[in-house]
Amino acid sequence: MKFQRFVIITGISASICSAATAPDSALKSNHSSTEKPLEQLVEELSDDRYKTREEASQKLWAIGASALAELEKAAEGKDPERAYRARELVRKIQLRITPETDPSILHW
């Protein structure tokens, strides 16, 4: 019984470690030039329409590390909605939480 528990814990630990040490290239998404520019997506984080803010958040999150510089600037900005959303996205991206991350593993 103790051995089974040890094997399970070791397997889970190895999975977490391998995800945490993923190369930065795994964090980056291809942001095609046909999509909205990063600056516009960051601006939309404080749009009057909730749907637009949510869509911009999701797109920036999917872009990942490539959007970090713009998001960090926005996180320090004066617009409270944009700054809040940008800080949340920076945190997720830095922790390597992607839109595909299983939400059940995020609850400690």
Secondary structure, 3 states (H helix, E strand, C coil): CHHHHHHHHHHHHHHHHHHHCCCHHHCECCCCCCCCCHHHHHHHHHCCCHHHHHHHHHHHHHHEHHHHHHHHHHHCCCCHHHHHHHHHHHHHHHCCCCCCCCHHHCCC
